[in-house]
């Protein structure tokens, strides 16, 4: 399954005023990186992948439409998947994108390629 281009465009709109944002195809989806650190992605598996502080992962999993990010059969702390039902509107999507951008922005910058 390829990523949702409409979702990617909605993320672009939200990130329009954010500095140092790059896009990169990754994991069958389209990732949005801030200072070289992945913040969010329009997932190839549907929905939104969001990078969050690892210590907040468990608490955020209690929210509606949120599930753990599983890679190679393992749950990945610091990453969540928000199902499509939880990001249908800008009001729903904006906080998740902001959360991912805020966390990625606080990480040491990686060299841009």
C-alpha positions in Angstrom: 0.0 0.0 0.0 1.3 3.4 -0.8 0.9 6.5 1.4 -2.1 8.8 1.2 -1.1 11.8 -1.0 -4.0 13.8 0.5 -2.6 13.3 4.0 0.9 14.2 2.8 -0.5 17.5 1.3 -2.3 18.3 4.6 0.9 17.7 6.5 2.7 20.0 4.0 0.2 22.7 4.7 0.7 22.4 8.5 4.5 22.5 8.1 4.5 25.4 5.5 6.0 27.9 8.0 8.3 25.4 9.8 12.0 25.9 9.0 14.4 23.1 7.8 11.7 20.6 6.8 12.7 17.9 4.2 10.6 15.1 2.7 11.9 11.6 2.2 10.3 8.4 1.0 10.9 5.9 3.8 9.2 2.6 4.9 6.7 2.8 2.0 5.5 6.2 3.2 6.6 9.8 3.0 8.5 11.1 6.0 8.8 14.7 7.0 12.1 15.5 8.7 13.0 18.5 10.8 16.7 19.3 10.9 17.3 15.8 9.6 15.2 14.1 12.3 12.0 12.3 11.3 9.0 14.0 12.9 6.0 12.5 11.2 5.2 10.4 8.1 2.2 9.6 5.9 2.5 5.9 6.4 2.5 3.4 3.7 0.4 1.2 6.0 -2.2 4.0 6.3 -2.6 6.7 8.9 0.2 8.8 10.4 3.4 7.8 12.0 4.4 10.2 14.8 7.7 10.5 16.7 7.1 11.2 20.4 9.3 11.3 23.5 9.8 7.6 24.4 8.7 8.1 28.0 5.3 9.4 26.7 4.6 6.4 24.4 2.6 4.3 26.9 0.4 7.2 28.0 -0.3 8.3 24.4 -1.4 4.8 23.5 -4.5 5.3 25.7 -5.9 7.8 23.2 -8.5 7.0 20.6 -7.2 5.9 17.2 -3.6 5.4 18.5 -1.7 2.2 18.3 1.9 1.2 18.8 4.3 1.5 15.8 5.5 -2.0 15.1 8.7 -2.6 13.0 10.3 -6.0 12.4 7.6 -7.5 14.7 8.5 -5.3 17.7 6.8 -2.3 19.2 8.9 0.8 18.8 9.0 3.1 21.8 9.0 6.8 20.8 6.8 6.1 17.7 3.1 5.8 17.3 0.6 5.2 14.5 -2.5 7.3 14.4 -5.2 5.6 12.4 -7.0 7.5 9.6 -10.1 8.0 11.7 -8.1 10.0 14.2 -6.7 12.5 11.7 -9.6 13.2 9.4 -9.8 16.9 10.2 -7.0 19.6 10.6 -8.1 20.0 14.2 -7.2 16.3 14.7 -4.1 16.2 12.6 -2.5 19.5 13.8 -1.7 18.4 17.4 0.0 15.2 16.2 2.1 16.9 13.6 3.1 19.6 16.2 4.0 16.9 18.7 6.3 15.2 16.2 7.9 18.4 15.1 8.4 19.6 18.7 10.2 16.4 19.6 12.3 16.2 16.4 13.2 19.9 16.8 14.7 19.2 20.2 17.0 16.5 18.9 20.6 17.3 17.7 20.4 18.3 14.0 21.7 15.8 11.5 23.6 16.8 8.4 21.2 17.6 5.6 21.6 15.7 2.4 
